């Protein structure tokens, strides 16, 4: 009998709360029958929490620090003491997949996760500031970030995109065209100090003039290629310029080239030819003797893009290819457009100069 009376009382109380609580579509409100919850939180009703990124996208370069803005406020404005809200940042990689936790903060307590551990913290410059401060940006940090603020039953979030400025370059296997599976493509990009390019990065490079007829893997598992000048070997003159898309391919079965992406460079790439041209083994030795190592393809592209490296002599790179960077096109230095020229992968006994890389600028 007592249990039945308790149930009836709860039902009546629930009806009263439902009738008295304000109802606004797509928002949560709550009443607390007590005088706080012992956690310095003061109950409120009819109050909305708002979350805003203040901007849709943030651009940065590898190795830099960046702040992803996010702020929250209440309407109507609260006159109560500071509340300990829960702020959570998560990340959806540009390549797709599952959302990943970045960090969670409640009051002064904060915890970061995975590859973000030790690299992220809340800025907290002013009340309501939930901006995420990130250090030592990495190539794979690009993507969409979610800022979520939770206070009681109020739970609101917003999104901001982080994009790295850099350069996309096509890459193929040393033995020839269309020999890379998706996993092989991932590996060769990493080996060349770069990562698989995203569609957004390839599209931007196409807008900047990248014109390449061979299809290559992108980070989302699709195969595409950029064409600025339609021609017969690349779909014919009848197809408009643009990024051509083969769609998603089978990651282990299908083989293509790849589009890699690299960003800024911490060290220095320079051409070295001490007194004569060298084979690949000799080139590796002279870089070592100079306190450096043979430059990777991504490092050469980064030096060309961000440092304006311009040298008309072909030189060995770490993957066994021979290339040279041109920012000021001129006679006897290849085509009329700036770019990194490639001689492919000549036999290792051939003689060339070498591009070396030192990790710290002198």
TORTOR-165106 format. One record per residue (C-alpha): residue in three letters; y, x, z. Coordinates in steps of 0.2 Angstrom, whole numbers, plus 5000, padded with zeros to 4 digits. Each point is the difference from the previous one (the first is absolute). Layout:
BEGIN
<pt res="ALA" Y="Y" X="X" Z="Z"/>
...
This chain:
BEGIN
<pt res="UNK" Y="5000" X="5000" Z="5000"/>
<pt res="UNK" Y="5012" X="5014" Z="5005"/>
<pt res="UNK" Y="4996" X="5009" Z="4983"/>
<pt res="UNK" Y="5004" X="4984" Z="4990"/>
<pt res="UNK" Y="5017" X="4999" Z="5009"/>
<pt res="UNK" Y="5004" X="5018" Z="4996"/>
<pt res="UNK" Y="4996" X="4997" Z="4982"/>
<pt res="UNK" Y="5010" X="4984" Z="4999"/>
<pt res="UNK" Y="5015" X="5009" Z="5008"/>
<pt res="UNK" Y="4999" X="5015" Z="4988"/>
<pt res="UNK" Y="4999" X="4988" Z="4985"/>
<pt res="UNK" Y="5016" X="4990" Z="5006"/>
<pt res="UNK" Y="5009" X="5017" Z="5003"/>
<pt res="UNK" Y="4995" X="5006" Z="4983"/>
<pt res="UNK" Y="5007" X="4984" Z="4992"/>
<pt res="UNK" Y="5017" X="5002" Z="5010"/>
<pt res="UNK" Y="5001" X="5018" Z="4994"/>
<pt res="UNK" Y="4996" X="4996" Z="4982"/>
<pt res="UNK" Y="5014" X="4986" Z="5000"/>
<pt res="UNK" Y="5013" X="5010" Z="5009"/>
<pt res="UNK" Y="4998" X="5017" Z="4990"/>
<pt res="UNK" Y="5011" X="5002" Z="4985"/>
<pt res="UNK" Y="4991" X="5000" Z="4983"/>
<pt res="UNK" Y="5006" X="5011" Z="4986"/>
<pt res="UNK" Y="4988" X="5003" Z="4985"/>
<pt res="UNK" Y="4992" X="5017" Z="4999"/>
<pt res="UNK" Y="5006" X="5006" Z="5017"/>
<pt res="UNK" Y="4992" X="5001" Z="5017"/>
<pt res="UNK" Y="5008" X="4994" Z="5017"/>
<pt res="UNK" Y="4994" X="4999" Z="5017"/>
<pt res="UNK" Y="5004" X="4994" Z="5018"/>
<pt res="UNK" Y="4995" X="5009" Z="5016"/>
<pt res="UNK" Y="4998" X="4989" Z="5015"/>
<pt res="UNK" Y="5002" X="5015" Z="5012"/>
<pt res="UNK" Y="5014" X="5011" Z="5004"/>
<pt res="UNK" Y="4995" X="5015" Z="4990"/>
<pt res="UNK" Y="4984" X="5009" Z="4997"/>
<pt res="UNK" Y="5003" X="5016" Z="5011"/>
<pt res="UNK" Y="5003" X="5010" Z="4985"/>
<pt res="UNK" Y="5019" X="4999" Z="5000"/>
<pt res="UNK" Y="4998" X="4987" Z="4987"/>
<pt res="UNK" Y="5011" X="4984" Z="5003"/>
<pt res="UNK" Y="4993" X="4984" Z="4992"/>
<pt res="UNK" Y="5010" X="4992" Z="4986"/>
<pt res="UNK" Y="4999" X="4985" Z="4988"/>
<pt res="UNK" Y="5007" X="4996" Z="4984"/>
<pt res="UNK" Y="5004" X="5018" Z="4997"/>
<pt res="UNK" Y="4996" X="5008" Z="4983"/>
<pt res="UNK" Y="4997" X="5018" Z="4997"/>
<pt res="UNK" Y="5005" X="5008" Z="4984"/>
<pt res="UNK" Y="4994" X="5017" Z="4992"/>
<pt res="UNK" Y="5009" X="5008" Z="4985"/>
<pt res="UNK" Y="4998" X="5017" Z="4991"/>
<pt res="UNK" Y="5018" X="5001" Z="4995"/>
<pt res="UNK" Y="4994" X="5007" Z="4983"/>
<pt res="UNK" Y="4985" X="4998" Z="4989"/>
<pt res="UNK" Y="4995" X="5018" Z="4996"/>
<pt res="UNK" Y="5002" X="5017" Z="5006"/>
<pt res="UNK" Y="4999" X="5016" Z="4989"/>
<pt res="UNK" Y="4996" X="5017" Z="5007"/>
<pt res="UNK" Y="4991" X="5016" Z="4995"/>
<pt res="UNK" Y="4984" X="5009" Z="5007"/>
<pt res="UNK" Y="5003" X="5010" Z="5016"/>
<pt res="UNK" Y="5016" X="4991" Z="5004"/>
<pt res="UNK" Y="5003" X="4988" Z="5015"/>
<pt res="UNK" Y="5004" X="4982" Z="4997"/>
<pt res="UNK" Y="5005" X="4984" Z="5009"/>
<pt res="UNK" Y="4993" X="4983" Z="4995"/>
<pt res="UNK" Y="5013" X="4988" Z="5007"/>
<pt res="UNK" Y="4995" X="4984" Z="5009"/>
<pt res="UNK" Y="5011" X="4990" Z="5013"/>
<pt res="UNK" Y="4997" X="4984" Z="5009"/>
<pt res="UNK" Y="5011" X="4987" Z="5009"/>
<pt res="UNK" Y="4999" X="4983" Z="5008"/>
<pt res="UNK" Y="5009" X="4984" Z="4996"/>
<pt res="UNK" Y="5007" X="4994" Z="5011"/>
<pt res="UNK" Y="5005" X="5016" Z="5007"/>
<pt res="UNK" Y="4991" X="5004" Z="5017"/>
<pt res="UNK" Y="5010" X="5003" Z="5016"/>
<pt res="UNK" Y="4984" X="5005" Z="5009"/>
<pt res="UNK" Y="4995" X="5018" Z="5005"/>
<pt res="UNK" Y="4992" X="5011" Z="4987"/>
<pt res="UNK" Y="4983" X="4994" Z="4994"/>
<pt res="UNK" Y="4985" X="5011" Z="4997"/>
<pt res="UNK" Y="4995" X="4994" Z="4983"/>
<pt res="UNK" Y="4986" X="5007" Z="4990"/>
<pt res="UNK" Y="5004" X="5010" Z="4984"/>
<pt res="UNK" Y="4986" X="5004" Z="4988"/>
<pt res="UNK" Y="5002" X="5010" Z="4984"/>
<pt res="UNK" Y="4986" X="4999" Z="4987"/>
<pt res="UNK" Y="4997" X="5007" Z="4982"/>
<pt res="UNK" Y="4993" X="4994" Z="4984"/>
<pt res="UNK" Y="4997" X="5015" Z="4989"/>
<pt res="UNK" Y="5007" X="5000" Z="4983"/>
<pt res="UNK" Y="4983" X="5002" Z="4993"/>
<pt res="UNK" Y="4995" X="4984" Z="5008"/>
<pt res="UNK" Y="4986" X="4996" Z="5012"/>
<pt res="UNK" Y="5001" X="4995" Z="5019"/>
<pt res="UNK" Y="5016" X="5000" Z="5011"/>
<pt res="UNK" Y="4999" X="5015" Z="5012"/>
<pt res="UNK" Y="5008" X="5000" Z="5017"/>
<pt res="UNK" Y="5014" X="5013" Z="5002"/>
<pt res="UNK" Y="5006" X="4998" Z="5017"/>
<pt res="UNK" Y="5002" X="4987" Z="5014"/>
<pt res="UNK" Y="5014" X="5000" Z="5014"/>
<pt res="UNK" Y="5003" X="4989" Z="5015"/>
<pt res="UNK" Y="5015" X="5005" Z="5010"/>
<pt res="UNK" Y="5000" X="5019" Z="5002"/>
<pt res="UNK" Y="4981" X="5001" Z="4997"/>
<pt res="UNK" Y="4996" X="5005" Z="4982"/>
<pt res="UNK" Y="4984" X="5005" Z="4991"/>
<pt res="UNK" Y="4998" X="5006" Z="4982"/>
<pt res="UNK" Y="4984" X="5000" Z="4990"/>
<pt res="UNK" Y="4990" X="5010" Z="4987"/>
<pt res="UNK" Y="5009" X="5012" Z="4988"/>
<pt res="UNK" Y="5017" X="4993" Z="5008"/>
<pt res="UNK" Y="4996" X="5006" Z="5017"/>
<pt res="UNK" Y="5013" X="5012" Z="5006"/>
<pt res="UNK" Y="5011" X="4996" Z="4985"/>
<pt res="UNK" Y="5008" X="4984" Z="5004"/>
<pt res="UNK" Y="5011" X="4992" Z="5014"/>
<pt res="UNK" Y="5012" X="4985" Z="5002"/>
<pt res="UNK" Y="5018" X="5005" Z="4998"/>
<pt res="UNK" Y="5007" X="4987" Z="5013"/>
<pt res="UNK" Y="5018" X="5005" Z="4998"/>
<pt res="UNK" Y="5007" X="4983" Z="5005"/>
<pt res="UNK" Y="4992" X="4984" Z="5007"/>
<pt res="UNK" Y="4990" X="4992" Z="4987"/>
<pt res="UNK" Y="4997" X="5016" Z="4990"/>
<pt res="UNK" Y="4982" X="5001" Z="4995"/>
<pt res="UNK" Y="5002" X="5013" Z="4986"/>
<pt res="UNK" Y="4985" X="5012" Z="4997"/>
<pt res="UNK" Y="5005" X="5019" Z="5000"/>
<pt res="UNK" Y="4987" X="5010" Z="4990"/>
<pt res="UNK" Y="4999" X="5019" Z="4998"/>
<pt res="UNK" Y="4991" X="5012" Z="4988"/>
<pt res="UNK" Y="4998" X="4987" Z="4986"/>
<pt res="UNK" Y="4984" X="5002" Z="4990"/>
<pt res="UNK" Y="4996" X="4995" Z="4982"/>
<pt res="UNK" Y="4989" X="4986" Z="5006"/>
<pt res="UNK" Y="5012" X="4992" Z="5011"/>
<pt res="UNK" Y="5007" X="4989" Z="4986"/>
<pt res="UNK" Y="4997" X="4982" Z="5002"/>
<pt res="UNK" Y="5006" X="4984" Z="5008"/>
<pt res="UNK" Y="5004" X="5000" Z="5019"/>
<pt res="UNK" Y="5000" X="4985" Z="5011"/>
<pt res="UNK" Y="5011" X="4999" Z="5015"/>
<pt res="UNK" Y="4993" X="4986" Z="5012"/>
<pt res="UNK" Y="5009" X="4995" Z="5016"/>
<pt res="UNK" Y="4991" X="4989" Z="5013"/>
<pt res="UNK" Y="5008" X="4991" Z="5015"/>
<pt res="UNK" Y="4989" X="4988" Z="5009"/>
<pt res="UNK" Y="4995" X="4987" Z="4986"/>
<pt res="UNK" Y="5013" X="5006" Z="4989"/>
<pt res="UNK" Y="4993" X="5012" Z="4986"/>
<pt res="UNK" Y="5011" X="5005" Z="4985"/>
<pt res="UNK" Y="4998" X="5014" Z="4988"/>
<pt res="UNK" Y="5008" X="5007" Z="4985"/>
<pt res="UNK" Y="4996" X="5013" Z="4986"/>
<pt res="UNK" Y="5008" X="5016" Z="4993"/>
<pt res="UNK" Y="4994" X="5012" Z="4986"/>
<pt res="UNK" Y="4999" X="5018" Z="5002"/>
<pt res="UNK" Y="5001" X="5010" Z="4984"/>
<pt res="UNK" Y="5000" X="5019" Z="4997"/>
<pt res="UNK" Y="5010" X="5007" Z="4986"/>
<pt res="UNK" Y="4990" X="5013" Z="4990"/>
<pt res="UNK" Y="4992" X="5003" Z="4983"/>
<pt res="UNK" Y="4985" X="4993" Z="4991"/>
<pt res="UNK" Y="4989" X="5011" Z="4989"/>
<pt res="UNK" Y="4985" X="4998" Z="4990"/>
<pt res="UNK" Y="4985" X="5010" Z="5004"/>
<pt res="UNK" Y="4983" X="5002" Z="4992"/>
<pt res="UNK" Y="4984" X="5009" Z="5004"/>
<pt res="UNK" Y="4999" X="5019" Z="4994"/>
<pt res="UNK" Y="4985" X="4996" Z="4989"/>
<pt res="UNK" Y="5010" X="4986" Z="4990"/>
<pt res="UNK" Y="5006" X="4982" Z="4999"/>
<pt res="UNK" Y="4993" X="4985" Z="5010"/>
<pt res="UNK" Y="4988" X="5009" Z="5011"/>
<pt res="UNK" Y="5006" X="4995" Z="5017"/>
<pt res="UNK" Y="4993" X="4986" Z="5011"/>
<pt res="UNK" Y="5012" X="4991" Z="5012"/>
<pt res="UNK" Y="4994" X="5011" Z="5014"/>
<pt res="UNK" Y="5001" X="5016" Z="4989"/>
<pt res="UNK" Y="5018" X="4994" Z="4996"/>
<pt res="UNK" Y="5005" X="4999" Z="5018"/>
<pt res="UNK" Y="4992" X="5017" Z="5003"/>
<pt res="UNK" Y="5009" X="5009" Z="4986"/>
<pt res="UNK" Y="5017" X="4993" Z="5005"/>
<pt res="UNK" Y="4998" X="5006" Z="5018"/>
<pt res="UNK" Y="4995" X="5017" Z="4994"/>
<pt res="UNK" Y="5016" X="5001" Z="4990"/>
<pt res="UNK" Y="5011" X="4996" Z="5015"/>
<pt res="UNK" Y="5002" X="4982" Z="4995"/>
<pt res="UNK" Y="4993" X="4982" Z="5002"/>
<pt res="UNK" Y="4994" X="4987" Z="4988"/>
<pt res="UNK" Y="5016" X="4991" Z="4993"/>
<pt res="UNK" Y="5003" X="4982" Z="5003"/>
<pt res="UNK" Y="5005" X="4988" Z="4987"/>
<pt res="UNK" Y="5018" X="4999" Z="5006"/>
<pt res="UNK" Y="5001" X="5019" Z="4999"/>
<pt res="UNK" Y="4993" X="5000" Z="4982"/>
<pt res="UNK" Y="5011" X="4986" Z="4995"/>
<pt res="UNK" Y="5015" X="5009" Z="5006"/>
<pt res="UNK" Y="4995" X="5016" Z="4991"/>
<pt res="UNK" Y="4998" X="4990" Z="4984"/>
<pt res="UNK" Y="5018" X="4993" Z="5002"/>
<pt res="UNK" Y="5005" X="5019" Z="5002"/>
<pt res="UNK" Y="4991" X="5004" Z="4984"/>
<pt res="UNK" Y="4982" X="5004" Z="5003"/>
<pt res="UNK" Y="4991" X="4998" Z="4984"/>
<pt res="UNK" Y="4981" X="5003" Z="5001"/>
<pt res="UNK" Y="4986" X="4993" Z="4989"/>
<pt res="UNK" Y="4985" X="5004" Z="5011"/>
<pt res="UNK" Y="4994" X="4987" Z="5013"/>
<pt res="UNK" Y="4999" X="5006" Z="5018"/>
<pt res="UNK" Y="4995" X="4993" Z="5017"/>
<pt res="UNK" Y="5013" X="4993" Z="5012"/>
<pt res="UNK" Y="4999" X="4998" Z="5019"/>
<pt res="UNK" Y="4995" X="4982" Z="4999"/>
<pt res="UNK" Y="4985" X="5003" Z="4989"/>
<pt res="UNK" Y="5008" X="4995" Z="4984"/>
<pt res="UNK" Y="5001" X="5010" Z="4984"/>
<pt res="UNK" Y="5017" X="5001" Z="4991"/>
<pt res="UNK" Y="5011" X="5010" Z="4989"/>
<pt res="UNK" Y="5019" X="5001" Z="4996"/>
<pt res="UNK" Y="5006" X="4999" Z="4982"/>
<pt res="UNK" Y="5019" X="5001" Z="4996"/>
<pt res="UNK" Y="4997" X="5003" Z="4981"/>
<pt res="UNK" Y="4986" X="4989" Z="4993"/>
<pt res="UNK" Y="4990" X="5009" Z="4987"/>
<pt res="UNK" Y="4983" X="4998" Z="4991"/>
<pt res="UNK" Y="4989" X="5010" Z="5013"/>
<pt res="UNK" Y="5007" X="4990" Z="5014"/>
<pt res="UNK" Y="4997" X="4982" Z="4995"/>
<pt res="UNK" Y="5010" X="5000" Z="4984"/>
<pt res="UNK" Y="5018" X="4997" Z="4996"/>
<pt res="UNK" Y="4998" X="4981" Z="5002"/>
<pt res="UNK" Y="4998" X="5002" Z="5019"/>
<pt res="UNK" Y="5017" X="5001" Z="5010"/>
<pt res="UNK" Y="5004" X="5014" Z="5011"/>
<pt res="UNK" Y="4994" X="4999" Z="5018"/>
<pt res="UNK" Y="4986" X="5004" Z="5012"/>
<pt res="UNK" Y="4983" X="4995" Z="4992"/>
<pt res="UNK" Y="4988" X="4994" Z="5013"/>
<pt res="UNK" Y="4981" X="5001" Z="4998"/>
<pt res="UNK" Y="4998" X="4990" Z="5016"/>
<pt res="UNK" Y="4988" X="5005" Z="5014"/>
<pt res="UNK" Y="4986" X="5011" Z="4996"/>
<pt res="UNK" Y="4983" X="5004" Z="5008"/>
<pt res="UNK" Y="5005" X="5014" Z="5012"/>
<pt res="UNK" Y="4983" X="5010" Z="4999"/>
<pt res="UNK" Y="4995" X="4995" Z="4982"/>
<pt res="UNK" Y="5016" X="5002" Z="4989"/>
<pt res="UNK" Y="5009" X="5016" Z="4997"/>
<pt res="UNK" Y="5018" X="5003" Z="4994"/>
<pt res="UNK" Y="5014" X="5012" Z="5003"/>
<pt res="UNK" Y="5011" X="4998" Z="5015"/>
<pt res="UNK" Y="5019" X="4998" Z="5004"/>
<pt res="UNK" Y="5005" X="5010" Z="5016"/>
<pt res="UNK" Y="5016" X="4999" Z="5010"/>
<pt res="UNK" Y="5009" X="5013" Z="5010"/>
<pt res="UNK" Y="5016" X="5001" Z="5009"/>
<pt res="UNK" Y="5011" X="5013" Z="5007"/>
<pt res="UNK" Y="4995" X="5018" Z="5003"/>
<pt res="UNK" Y="5002" X="5010" Z="5016"/>
<pt res="UNK" Y="4997" X="5017" Z="4993"/>
<pt res="UNK" Y="5004" X="5010" Z="4984"/>
<pt res="UNK" Y="4992" X="5001" Z="4983"/>
<pt res="UNK" Y="5005" X="5015" Z="4990"/>
<pt res="UNK" Y="4994" X="5009" Z="4984"/>
<pt res="UNK" Y="4992" X="5017" Z="5003"/>
<pt res="UNK" Y="4995" X="5013" Z="4987"/>
<pt res="UNK" Y="5002" X="5017" Z="5008"/>
<pt res="UNK" Y="4997" X="5011" Z="4985"/>
<pt res="UNK" Y="4987" X="4992" Z="4988"/>
<pt res="UNK" Y="4992" X="4984" Z="4997"/>
<pt res="UNK" Y="4984" X="4996" Z="5010"/>
<pt res="UNK" Y="4984" X="4991" Z="4999"/>
<pt res="UNK" Y="4997" X="4986" Z="5013"/>
<pt res="UNK" Y="4992" X="5012" Z="5013"/>
<pt res="UNK" Y="5014" X="5012" Z="4999"/>
<pt res="UNK" Y="5012" X="4987" Z="5001"/>
<pt res="UNK" Y="4993" X="4994" Z="5016"/>
<pt res="UNK" Y="5000" X="5018" Z="5007"/>
<pt res="UNK" Y="5018" X="5003" Z="4996"/>
<pt res="UNK" Y="5006" X="4984" Z="5009"/>
<pt res="UNK" Y="4990" X="5005" Z="5015"/>
<pt res="UNK" Y="5008" X="5017" Z="5000"/>
<pt res="UNK" Y="5017" X="4992" Z="4999"/>
<pt res="UNK" Y="4996" X="4990" Z="5016"/>
<pt res="UNK" Y="4997" X="4984" Z="4990"/>
<pt res="UNK" Y="4987" X="4990" Z="4991"/>
<pt res="UNK" Y="4998" X="4993" Z="4983"/>
<pt res="UNK" Y="5010" X="4984" Z="4998"/>
<pt res="UNK" Y="4991" X="4983" Z="4998"/>
<pt res="UNK" Y="5005" X="4988" Z="4986"/>
<pt res="UNK" Y="5008" X="4988" Z="5012"/>
<pt res="UNK" Y="5011" X="5014" Z="5007"/>
<pt res="UNK" Y="5006" X="5006" Z="4983"/>
<pt res="UNK" Y="5005" X="4982" Z="4996"/>
<pt res="UNK" Y="5009" X="4998" Z="5017"/>
<pt res="UNK" Y="5009" X="5016" Z="4997"/>
<pt res="UNK" Y="5005" X="4994" Z="4982"/>
<pt res="UNK" Y="5005" X="4983" Z="5007"/>
<pt res="UNK" Y="5009" X="5004" Z="5016"/>
<pt res="UNK" Y="5005" X="5019" Z="4998"/>
<pt res="UNK" Y="5004" X="5000" Z="4982"/>
<pt res="UNK" Y="4987" X="5014" Z="4996"/>
<pt res="UNK" Y="5003" X="5005" Z="4982"/>
<pt res="UNK" Y="4989" X="5014" Z="4992"/>
<pt res="UNK" Y="4995" X="5002" Z="4982"/>
<pt res="UNK" Y="4985" X="5011" Z="5004"/>
<pt res="UNK" Y="4983" X="4993" Z="5002"/>
<pt res="UNK" Y="4990" X="5004" Z="5016"/>
<pt res="UNK" Y="4984" X="4997" Z="5009"/>
<pt res="UNK" Y="4998" X="4987" Z="5013"/>
<pt res="UNK" Y="4987" X="4998" Z="5014"/>
<pt res="UNK" Y="4989" X="4988" Z="4990"/>
<pt res="UNK" Y="4998" X="5012" Z="4985"/>
<pt res="UNK" Y="5013" X="4991" Z="4989"/>
<pt res="UNK" Y="5015" X="5009" Z="4992"/>
<pt res="UNK" Y="5017" X="4991" Z="5000"/>
<pt res="UNK" Y="5019" X="5003" Z="5001"/>
<pt res="UNK" Y="5014" X="4989" Z="5006"/>
<pt res="UNK" Y="5016" X="4996" Z="4989"/>
<pt res="UNK" Y="5015" X="4991" Z="5007"/>
<pt res="UNK" Y="5012" X="5006" Z="4986"/>
<pt res="UNK" Y="4991" X="4998" Z="4983"/>
<pt res="UNK" Y="5004" X="5014" Z="4988"/>
<pt res="UNK" Y="4993" X="5008" Z="4984"/>
<pt res="UNK" Y="4982" X="5008" Z="5002"/>
<pt res="UNK" Y="4997" X="4990" Z="5017"/>
<pt res="UNK" Y="4991" X="4985" Z="4993"/>
<pt res="UNK" Y="5006" X="4982" Z="4997"/>
<pt res="UNK" Y="5018" X="4994" Z="5001"/>
<pt res="UNK" Y="4997" X="4991" Z="5017"/>
<pt res="UNK" Y="4999" X="5008" Z="5017"/>
<pt res="UNK" Y="4982" X="5001" Z="5008"/>
<pt res="UNK" Y="4986" X="5011" Z="5005"/>
<pt res="UNK" Y="4991" X="5007" Z="4985"/>
<pt res="UNK" Y="4982" X="5003" Z="5000"/>
<pt res="UNK" Y="4988" X="5011" Z="4990"/>
<pt res="UNK" Y="4985" X="4992" Z="5008"/>
<pt res="UNK" Y="4986" X="5010" Z="5008"/>
<pt res="UNK" Y="4998" X="5017" Z="4990"/>
<pt res="UNK" Y="4985" X="5012" Z="5003"/>
<pt res="UNK" Y="5004" X="5009" Z="5017"/>
<pt res="UNK" Y="5000" X="5017" Z="4991"/>
<pt res="UNK" Y="5015" X="4995" Z="4990"/>
<pt res="UNK" Y="5017" X="5009" Z="5005"/>
<pt res="UNK" Y="5015" X="4991" Z="5007"/>
<pt res="UNK" Y="5012" X="5001" Z="5014"/>
<pt res="UNK" Y="4998" X="4990" Z="5015"/>
<pt res="UNK" Y="5010" X="4987" Z="5011"/>
<pt res="UNK" Y="4998" X="5004" Z="5018"/>
<pt res="UNK" Y="5004" X="4989" Z="5016"/>
<pt res="UNK" Y="5007" X="5006" Z="5016"/>
<pt res="UNK" Y="4999" X="4986" Z="5014"/>
<pt res="UNK" Y="5017" X="5005" Z="5008"/>
<pt res="UNK" Y="5016" X="5003" Z="4991"/>
<pt res="UNK" Y="5007" X="5018" Z="5002"/>
